Structure formats: structure tokens, C-alpha cells
Amino acid sequence: MSLLSLADPAALKGPDWPALLDAAVLDQWAAQGYWVLDDLLPQPSLAALQAHGASLALQPARLTGAQLQQTIRSDRIHWLEADAGISGAYLDWLMALAQWLNRQFFLGIQRVEAHFAEYAPGAFYALHRD
């Protein structure tokens, strides 16, 4: 079975953000600075993303300017790319969320990015400024 057959592209491309993020969720965000929603991603899409991430060769994470600084972070990552696969569908899904948030809160989000990260036992990401 291919990764794409595990995902429901319609579920990732056109979420009903007003239904998912109702007034109670937005109030929680305003009061706490974050919100917690269980099962926001459809399970088949989550499984496809997990399978895709497991198939990738992760590289040591770098800071701004492509600096390898293992005293600041020791995780391994792979940036998602806008393609026809599950990575692209997920980035489209995140952009749809960003556009909805822009309309609700007059934000200026113009792009989104995401990556897979692996933290082996003892790995870390220290507080720092780039």
C-alpha cells in the first residue's frame, strides 16, 4: 500500500476550520496562549505522515546560516517539501489553517514550514537566539 493511499487528501486540503476551531477553542487560545485539540489530523493522514517520516534519512539539525552547533541542538531533522505526496498535502493543510487564522485575527502569516525531528535518548534543543 502506498503512503498516498493511506491519506485522505480531501481531509487535509479542505478542513472546516470554523467548525474545528470554535469560539471555545479560540477563547482558550486567547486566555492561555495555546490550545489543545485531540485528533485534529485525520488518523489515516497521521499514519501516512508517520510512515513517510520513518522512511526518511534524517540529518543533524542546523541553526540559521546552516551552522552545525551540537552544543545547542542535537536532534536530527528532515524538512517537509511542497510536493505531490503526503508532505505537500500536510503543508497545504497548515497553510489553510494559517489563512483562516489570518482572517480571524488579522495576522500576516505568508508561509508555513514543518519538519520531522528525531530526539534520541539524551538529545536536546537548548534555549538560544539565532
N, CA, C and O of each residue as an XYZ file, in Angstrom:
520
protein
N       0.853     -1.174      0.000
C       0.000      0.000      0.000
C       0.899      1.239      0.000
O       1.853      1.306      0.776
N       0.613      2.200     -0.845
C       1.431      3.403     -0.910
C       1.064      4.366      0.208
O      -0.014      4.274      0.797
N       1.970      5.286      0.491
C       1.695      6.298      1.512
C       0.488      7.135      1.144
O      -0.324      7.472      2.006
N       0.363      7.474     -0.134
C      -0.753      8.319     -0.544
C      -2.087      7.616     -0.382
O      -3.102      8.268     -0.137
N      -2.104      6.278     -0.517
C      -3.376      5.590     -0.361
C      -3.822      5.572      1.092
O      -4.995      5.327      1.375
N      -2.901      5.829      2.019
C      -3.263      5.892      3.431
C      -3.913      7.214      3.800
O      -4.661      7.296      4.775
N      -3.626      8.247      3.020
C      -4.111      9.587      3.363
C      -5.372      9.915      2.582
O      -5.556      9.467      1.450
N      -6.224     10.692      3.199
C      -7.412     11.205      2.529
C      -7.111     12.645      2.156
O      -7.241     13.536      2.995
N      -6.704     12.898      0.893
C      -6.329     14.264      0.509
C      -7.430     15.278      0.792
O      -7.131     16.418      1.149
N      -8.674     14.899      0.646
C      -9.768     15.844      0.915
C      -9.772     16.255      2.378
O     -10.099     17.399      2.695
N      -9.417     15.348      3.268
C      -9.406     15.673      4.694
C      -8.304     16.665      5.019
O      -8.453     17.474      5.935
N      -7.203     16.617      4.287
C      -6.107     17.542      4.544
C      -6.253     18.840      3.756
O      -5.757     19.875      4.201
N      -6.898     18.822      2.634
C      -6.942     20.015      1.792
C      -8.050     20.985      2.149
O      -7.900     22.181      1.898
N      -9.138     20.539      2.714
C     -10.241     21.455      2.935
C     -10.901     21.334      4.289
O     -12.114     21.140      4.359
N     -10.141     21.443      5.375
C     -10.796     21.342      6.680
C     -11.770     22.484      6.903
O     -11.602     23.577      6.363
N     -12.767     22.221      7.688
C     -13.746     23.237      8.058
C     -13.239     23.906      9.337
O     -13.666     23.564     10.440
N     -12.323     24.864      9.172
C     -11.687     25.477     10.343
C     -12.673     26.115     11.301
O     -12.496     25.968     12.510
N     -13.709     26.821     10.837
C     -14.661     27.383     11.804
C     -15.317     26.317     12.675
O     -15.600     26.565     13.847
N     -15.560     25.134     12.113
C     -16.161     24.060     12.914
C     -15.137     23.440     13.864
O     -15.463     23.100     15.001
N     -13.903     23.296     13.394
C     -12.862     22.687     14.226
C     -12.386     23.620     15.335
O     -12.103     23.183     16.451
N     -12.303     24.901     15.017
C     -11.778     25.888     15.960
C     -12.907     26.846     16.336
O     -12.950     27.991     15.886
N     -13.797     26.361     17.151
C     -14.966     27.150     17.530
C     -14.597     28.209     18.566
O     -13.432     28.330     18.945
N     -15.575     28.966     19.017
C     -15.338     30.073     19.945
C     -14.668     29.609     21.233
O     -13.826     30.324     21.777
N     -15.024     28.433     21.729
C     -14.416     27.934     22.971
C     -12.920     27.682     22.790
O     -12.124     27.981     23.680
N     -12.544     27.134     21.646
C     -11.128     26.884     21.367
C     -10.390     28.209     21.240
O      -9.300     28.364     21.791
N     -10.965     29.159     20.524
C     -10.314     30.456     20.350
C     -10.208     31.201     21.680
O      -9.221     31.899     21.918
N     -11.206     31.063     22.545
C     -11.136     31.664     23.881
C     -10.010     31.036     24.692
O      -9.286     31.734     25.402
N      -9.862     29.711     24.586
C      -8.769     29.020     25.285
C      -7.426     29.546     24.796
O      -6.518     29.783     25.594
N      -7.300     29.729     23.479
C      -6.059     30.243     22.909
C      -5.771     31.638     23.443
O      -4.642     31.938     23.831
N      -6.790     32.489     23.465
C      -6.603     33.864     23.946
C      -6.226     33.877     25.428
O      -5.382     34.674     25.838
N      -6.830     33.020     26.225
C      -6.574     33.008     27.666
C      -5.233     32.372     28.026
O      -4.542     32.851     28.924
N      -4.863     31.303     27.336
C      -3.679     30.527     27.704
C      -2.503     30.721     26.764
O      -1.368     30.410     27.126
N      -2.749     31.224     25.573
C      -1.690     31.374     24.592
C      -1.478     30.132     23.745
O      -0.564     30.099     22.921
N      -2.300     29.114     23.929
C      -2.237     27.888     23.143
C      -3.570     27.178     23.261
O      -4.402     27.530     24.098
N      -3.771     26.169     22.414
C      -4.947     25.328     22.552
C      -4.536     23.886     22.374
O      -3.508     23.598     21.761
N      -5.319     22.993     22.897
C      -5.090     21.560     22.767
C      -6.329     20.955     22.125
O      -7.439     21.071     22.646
N      -6.123     20.316     20.998
C      -7.214     19.634     20.305
C      -6.776     18.203     20.024
O      -5.766     17.979     19.357
N      -7.515     17.257     20.521
C      -7.219     15.856     20.247
C      -7.703     15.481     18.857
O      -8.750     15.949     18.410
N      -6.945     14.643     18.179
C      -7.356     14.064     16.901
C      -7.660     15.111     15.836
O      -8.596     14.944     15.055
N      -6.883     16.183     15.798
C      -7.113     17.222     14.798
C      -6.821     16.713     13.385
O      -7.573     16.985     12.449
N      -5.722     15.972     13.243
C      -5.415     15.362     11.948
C      -6.184     14.058     11.817
O      -6.236     13.277     12.768
N      -6.779     13.808     10.668
C      -7.441     12.514     10.480
C      -6.431     11.368     10.659
O      -5.295     11.468     10.195
N      -6.833     10.301     11.317
C      -5.927      9.196     11.632
C      -5.209      8.632     10.399
O      -4.009      8.372     10.481
N      -5.885      8.429      9.261
C      -5.158      7.920      8.091
C      -4.051      8.874      7.620
O      -2.992      8.424      7.183
N      -4.291     10.167      7.706
C      -3.277     11.149      7.311
C      -2.109     11.126      8.284
O      -0.952     11.191      7.869
N      -2.406     11.034      9.574
C      -1.353     10.942     10.588
C      -0.511      9.697     10.363
O       0.716      9.762     10.440
N      -1.146      8.569     10.086
C      -0.416      7.322      9.825
C       0.473      7.460      8.598
O       1.601      6.969      8.585
N      -0.037      8.134      7.561
C       0.760      8.336      6.349
C       1.969      9.220      6.626
O       3.066      8.946      6.139
N       1.771     10.278      7.407
C       2.896     11.143      7.773
C       3.925     10.384      8.603
O       5.126     10.527      8.377
N       3.471      9.583      9.557
C       4.387      8.805     10.384
C       5.180      7.812      9.542
O       6.389      7.667      9.725
N       4.510      7.133      8.625
C       5.196      6.174      7.759
C       6.205      6.886      6.866
O       7.315      6.395      6.664
N       5.821      8.038      6.335
C       6.734      8.811      5.488
C       7.955      9.248      6.297
O       9.088      9.112      5.835
N       7.727      9.773      7.503
C       8.840     10.203      8.351
C       9.783      9.067      8.686
O      10.998      9.261      8.736
N       9.244      7.894      8.914
C      10.078      6.732      9.252
C      10.939      6.283      8.076
O      11.953      5.612      8.270
N      10.541      6.650      6.856
C      11.278      6.225      5.668
C      12.400      7.191      5.282
O      13.168      6.898      4.366
N      12.507      8.317      5.950
C      13.463      9.360      5.565
C      14.802      9.205      6.262
O      14.887      8.662      7.364
N      15.837      9.687      5.608
C      17.166      9.766      6.213
C      17.278     11.138      6.872
O      17.432     12.149      6.187
N      17.202     11.171      8.193
C      17.282     12.433      8.914
C      18.734     12.874      9.028
O      19.645     12.049      9.108
N      18.935     14.190      9.035
C      20.278     14.767      9.103
C      20.421     15.580     10.383
O      19.421     16.050     10.925
N      21.648     15.757     10.877
C      21.826     16.607     12.054
C      21.231     17.998     11.804
O      21.449     18.598     10.751
N      20.482     18.494     12.783
C      19.834     19.800     12.646
C      20.870     20.909     12.673
O      21.910     20.798     13.321
N      20.567     21.967     11.964
C      21.462     23.123     11.888
C      20.719     24.369     12.325
O      19.489     24.410     12.303
N      21.458     25.370     12.715
C      20.884     26.656     13.086
C      20.796     27.546     11.855
O      21.173     27.133     10.758
N      20.304     28.757     12.034
C      20.250     29.728     10.946
C      21.642     29.875     10.350
O      22.634     29.904     11.078
N      21.713     29.966      9.053
C      23.003     30.084      8.383
C      23.681     28.741      8.186
O      24.874     28.688      7.888
N      22.938     27.659      8.347
C      23.422     26.289      8.137
C      24.543     25.894      9.095
O      25.357     25.022      8.789
N      24.575     26.544     10.257
C      25.596     26.211     11.246
C      25.231     24.927     11.982
O      24.116     24.786     12.484
N      26.163     24.007     12.042
C      26.002     22.812     12.862
C      26.539     23.159     14.240
O      27.738     23.390     14.397
N      25.674     23.197     15.231
C      26.048     23.642     16.577
C      25.491     22.628     17.583
O      24.414     22.824     18.147
N      26.236     21.554     17.795
C      25.720     20.468     18.624
C      25.736     20.775     20.112
O      25.282     19.953     20.909
N      26.248     21.939     20.511
C      26.105     22.343     21.911
C      24.747     22.997     22.144
O      24.336     23.172     23.291
N      24.042     23.362     21.064
C      22.724     23.979     21.169
C      21.617     22.979     20.847
O      20.590     22.944     21.525
N      21.823     22.181     19.832
C      20.806     21.179     19.495
C      21.465     19.927     18.945
O      22.438     19.991     18.194
N      20.913     18.787     19.338
C      21.490     17.517     18.908
C      20.461     16.607     18.237
O      20.693     15.409     18.076
N      19.327     17.184     17.848
C      18.302     16.397     17.170
C      18.675     16.198     15.707
O      19.612     16.812     15.196
N      17.930     15.338     15.056
C      18.096     15.078     13.627
C      16.761     15.403     12.957
O      15.699     15.076     13.487
N      16.821     16.052     11.787
C      15.585     16.524     11.164
C      15.557     16.245      9.665
O      16.559     15.884      9.047
N      14.362     16.430      9.114
C      14.157     16.449      7.660
C      13.017     17.425      7.391
O      11.899     17.230      7.869
N      13.308     18.485      6.617
C      12.295     19.484      6.291
C      11.305     18.913      5.290
O      11.705     18.239      4.340
N      10.028     19.174      5.488
C       8.999     18.755      4.546
C       9.026     19.672      3.340
O       9.282     20.870      3.460
N       8.758     19.098      2.178
C       8.763     19.868      0.950
C       7.385     19.839      0.310
O       6.644     18.863      0.428
N       7.063     20.924     -0.365
C       5.778     21.022     -1.066
C       5.866     20.175     -2.326
O       6.386     20.621     -3.348
N       5.359     18.962     -2.248
C       5.353     18.060     -3.393
C       3.957     17.465     -3.530
O       3.014     17.907     -2.874
N       3.840     16.475     -4.376
C       2.524     15.878     -4.604
C       2.188     14.811     -3.559
O       1.095     14.246     -3.587
N       3.098     14.533     -2.657
C       2.887     13.482     -1.672
C       2.250     13.989     -0.392
O       1.691     15.085     -0.343
N       2.347     13.175      0.630
C       1.725     13.499      1.911
C       2.361     14.739      2.538
O       1.676     15.492      3.229
N       3.654     14.966      2.314
C       4.296     16.175      2.850
C       3.661     17.433      2.282
O       3.367     18.375      3.018
N       3.452     17.444      0.977
C       2.826     18.596      0.341
C       1.395     18.792      0.803
O       0.954     19.921      1.015
N       0.665     17.689      0.961
C      -0.717     17.784      1.441
C      -0.750     18.350      2.855
O      -1.623     19.155      3.181
N       0.191     17.936      3.695
C       0.243     18.447      5.064
C       0.588     19.929      5.083
O      -0.012     20.689      5.843
N       1.550     20.356      4.256
C       1.887     21.777      4.187
C       0.708     22.594      3.674
O       0.474     23.704      4.152
N      -0.032     22.065      2.713
C      -1.243     22.751      2.241
C      -2.259     22.881      3.373
O      -2.904     23.920      3.517
N      -2.400     21.831      4.172
C      -3.322     21.809      5.309
C      -2.927     22.882      6.319
O      -3.780     23.612      6.823
N      -1.610     22.974      6.617
C      -1.122     24.008      7.535
C      -1.357     25.408      6.965
O      -1.705     26.327      7.706
N      -1.169     25.575      5.648
C      -1.375     26.889      5.037
C      -2.843     27.280      5.097
O      -3.165     28.449      5.305
N      -3.736     26.315      4.916
C      -5.169     26.615      5.040
C      -5.475     27.100      6.455
O      -6.270     28.023      6.633
N      -4.858     26.492      7.453
C      -5.028     26.948      8.836
C      -4.477     28.359      8.995
O      -5.128     29.211      9.600
N      -3.292     28.615      8.462
C      -2.688     29.947      8.568
C      -3.574     31.001      7.915
O      -3.741     32.091      8.461
N      -4.142     30.691      6.760
C      -5.010     31.653      6.080
C      -6.274     31.923      6.892
O      -6.732     33.063      6.961
N      -6.839     30.886      7.505
C      -8.022     31.086      8.332
C      -7.676     31.939      9.552
O      -8.431     32.842      9.914
N      -6.530     31.653     10.190
C      -6.098     32.462     11.335
C      -5.841     33.904     10.915
O      -6.163     34.831     11.659
N      -5.266     34.101      9.735
C      -5.061     35.463      9.212
C      -6.378     36.218      9.148
O      -6.456     37.377      9.555
N      -7.410     35.563      8.639
C      -8.717     36.222      8.515
C      -9.347     36.495      9.877
O      -9.990     37.529     10.060
N      -9.176     35.594     10.826
C      -9.805     35.756     12.131
C      -9.119     36.817     12.987
O      -9.779     37.565     13.708
N      -7.786     36.877     12.901
C      -7.017     37.710     13.823
C      -6.168     38.768     13.132
O      -5.313     39.385     13.768
N      -6.391     38.984     11.843
C      -5.651     39.993     11.087
C      -4.142     39.777     11.212
O      -3.379     40.720     11.419
N      -3.736     38.526     11.084
C      -2.322     38.169     11.138
C      -1.716     38.328      9.750
O      -2.428     38.616      8.788
N      -0.437     38.147      9.648
C       0.236     38.274      8.362
C       1.037     37.045      7.989
O       2.099     37.163      7.378
N       0.546     35.863      8.346
C       1.271     34.634      8.018
C       1.249     34.450      6.510
O       0.179     34.389      5.904
N       2.426     34.361      5.900
C       2.510     34.236      4.453
C       3.039     32.885      3.999
O       2.875     32.509      2.839
N       3.668     32.159      4.903
C       4.169     30.835      4.534
C       4.226     29.965      5.780
O       4.230     30.464      6.906
N       4.268     28.688      5.564
C       4.397     27.741      6.667
C       5.549     26.801      6.352
O       5.920     26.617      5.192
N       6.096     26.224      7.375
C       7.137     25.213      7.193
C       7.001     24.206      8.320
O       6.452     24.506      9.381
N       7.504     23.017      8.075
C       7.432     21.959      9.064
C       8.560     20.967      8.797
O       9.076     20.885      7.682
N       8.930     20.232      9.809
C       9.945     19.200      9.648
C       9.688     18.040     10.595
O       9.034     18.181     11.629
N      10.220     16.899     10.210
C      10.262     15.754     11.105
C      11.484     15.935     11.984
O      12.518     16.416     11.519
N      11.379     15.560     13.234
C      12.521     15.643     14.148
C      12.622     14.351     14.936
O      11.617     13.740     15.299
N      13.842     13.955     15.188
C      14.100     12.760     15.992
C      15.028     13.158     17.141
O      16.101     13.724     16.934
N      14.585     12.848     18.333
C      15.394     13.103     19.526
C      15.760     11.760     20.131
O      14.942     11.124     20.796
N      16.987     11.335     19.897
C      17.470     10.098     20.500
C      17.572     10.318     22.012
O      17.587     11.464     22.462
N      17.640      9.246     22.798
C      17.810      9.431     24.250
C      18.995     10.368     24.533
O      20.100     10.156     24.035
N      18.743     11.395     25.331
C      19.776     12.363     25.679
C      19.891     13.533     24.710
O      20.624     14.483     24.985
N      19.191     13.487     23.592
C      19.245     14.596     22.631
C      18.511     15.800     23.208
O      17.673     15.658     24.098
N      18.830     16.987     22.697
C      18.271     18.205     23.272
C      18.207     19.316     22.238
O      18.789     19.230     21.157
N      17.483     20.357     22.606
C      17.406     21.604     21.846
C      17.414     22.689     22.911
O      16.392     22.948     23.546
N      18.550     23.318     23.104
C      18.726     24.304     24.164
C      18.127     25.658     23.768
O      18.120     26.033     22.595
N      17.638     26.363     24.751
C      17.148     27.719     24.540
C      18.304     28.568     24.015
O      19.395     28.560     24.585
N      18.062     29.297     22.932
C      19.111     30.111     22.316
C      18.477     31.167     21.416
O      17.269     31.151     21.178
N      19.290     32.066     20.929
C      18.894     33.040     19.909
C      19.772     32.819     18.686
O      20.990     32.679     18.794
N      19.133     32.790     17.524
C      19.907     32.633     16.274
C      20.614     33.931     15.942
O      21.316     34.011     14.934
